[in-house]
Amino acid sequence: MNKNKTDFNGIYFPEGVRSVYFDGKRIKKEDIQIERCYNELVNNQIDCNNLPDHIKYLPRKQAANYLGLSESTLIRYHEKGKLKWITRRNRTPIYSRESLDAFNQKNN
């Protein structure tokens, strides 16, 4: 089964616009930001302790490293309602960096 991969780097969002039509599909700006952050973290092997400011979303493994926890502990905190994740298009859990920072401050 071939899945059509879309190049998200060519999509332009004018000021104040949250979604656009591209290739006959509505694409949200937040989805593009999540996809770009995910690809940058996975492809470049960036150190989670010194993340650049433009990375606002972290996959589960990098989020666990960012908080200094194991992945299973991160999942347990989510199941208890202490942490929230966003589901990516392929159902991969993504954590917002703001929510991770808030969680870290609350628990330290």
C-alpha positions as CSV (number, residue, x, y, z in Angstrom):
1,M,0.0,0.0,0.0
2,N,1.5,3.3,-1.1
3,K,0.7,6.3,1.1
4,N,1.1,9.7,-0.5
5,K,3.6,11.8,1.5
6,T,3.0,15.5,1.3
7,D,5.8,18.0,1.4
8,F,4.7,20.3,4.2
9,N,7.6,22.8,3.7
10,G,5.9,24.4,0.7
11,I,2.7,25.3,2.5
12,Y,2.3,29.0,3.3
13,F,0.0,30.3,6.0
14,P,-0.9,34.0,5.7
15,E,-1.0,36.1,8.9
16,G,-3.9,35.2,11.1
17,V,-4.9,32.0,9.1
18,R,-5.2,28.8,11.0
19,S,-5.9,26.4,8.1
20,V,-5.6,26.2,4.4
21,Y,-6.5,23.9,1.5
22,F,-3.6,22.1,0.0
23,D,-3.9,19.3,-2.5
24,G,-7.6,19.1,-1.9
25,K,-7.3,18.7,1.9
26,R,-7.7,21.1,4.7
27,I,-4.5,21.4,6.7
28,K,-4.3,23.1,10.1
29,K,-1.3,25.2,11.0
30,E,-0.9,23.4,14.3
31,D,-0.6,20.0,12.4
32,I,2.2,21.5,10.3
33,Q,4.1,22.8,13.3
34,I,3.8,19.4,15.0
35,E,5.0,17.6,11.9
36,R,8.0,19.9,11.5
37,C,9.0,19.6,15.1
38,Y,8.7,15.8,15.0
39,N,10.7,15.5,11.8
40,E,13.4,17.8,13.1
41,L,13.8,16.0,16.4
42,V,13.8,12.5,14.9
43,N,16.1,13.3,11.9
44,N,18.7,15.5,13.7
45,Q,18.9,13.7,17.1
46,I,18.8,17.0,19.0
47,D,19.7,17.0,22.7
48,C,16.5,17.3,24.8
49,N,18.2,19.3,27.5
50,N,19.1,22.1,25.1
51,L,16.1,22.4,22.8
52,P,15.8,25.3,20.4
53,D,13.0,27.8,21.1
54,H,11.1,27.0,17.9
55,I,10.4,23.4,18.9
56,K,7.1,23.5,20.7
57,Y,6.1,19.8,20.5
58,L,7.9,16.7,21.6
59,P,7.3,13.0,20.8
60,R,7.0,10.6,23.7
61,K,10.6,9.5,23.9
62,Q,12.0,13.0,23.7
63,A,9.3,14.2,26.2
64,A,10.4,11.5,28.7
65,N,14.1,12.6,28.2
66,Y,13.1,16.3,28.6
67,L,11.4,15.6,32.0
68,G,14.0,13.0,33.1
69,L,11.4,10.2,33.3
70,S,10.9,6.8,31.6
71,E,8.4,6.4,28.9
72,S,6.2,4.2,31.0
73,T,6.1,6.8,33.8
74,L,5.1,9.4,31.2
75,I,2.2,7.2,30.0
76,R,1.1,6.5,33.6
77,Y,1.0,10.3,34.3
78,H,-1.1,10.7,31.2
79,E,-3.5,7.9,32.3
80,K,-3.9,9.6,35.7
81,G,-4.7,12.9,34.0
82,K,-1.6,14.7,35.1
83,L,-0.3,15.2,31.5
84,K,-2.1,15.7,28.2
85,W,-0.9,14.7,24.8
86,I,-1.9,15.5,21.3
87,T,-2.4,12.7,18.8
88,R,-0.5,13.1,15.5
89,R,-2.0,12.1,12.2
90,N,-0.5,8.6,12.4
91,R,-1.7,8.4,16.1
92,T,1.8,9.0,17.6
93,P,1.4,10.9,20.9
94,I,3.0,14.3,21.0
95,Y,3.4,16.5,24.1
96,S,3.3,20.3,24.1
97,R,6.4,21.8,25.5
98,E,4.4,24.3,27.5
99,S,2.4,21.5,29.3
100,L,5.7,19.6,30.0
101,D,7.2,22.8,31.6
102,A,4.1,23.4,33.6
103,F,4.1,19.8,34.8
104,N,7.8,20.0,35.7
105,Q,7.3,23.2,37.7
106,K,4.3,21.8,39.5
107,N,6.1,18.6,40.6
108,N,9.4,20.1,41.6
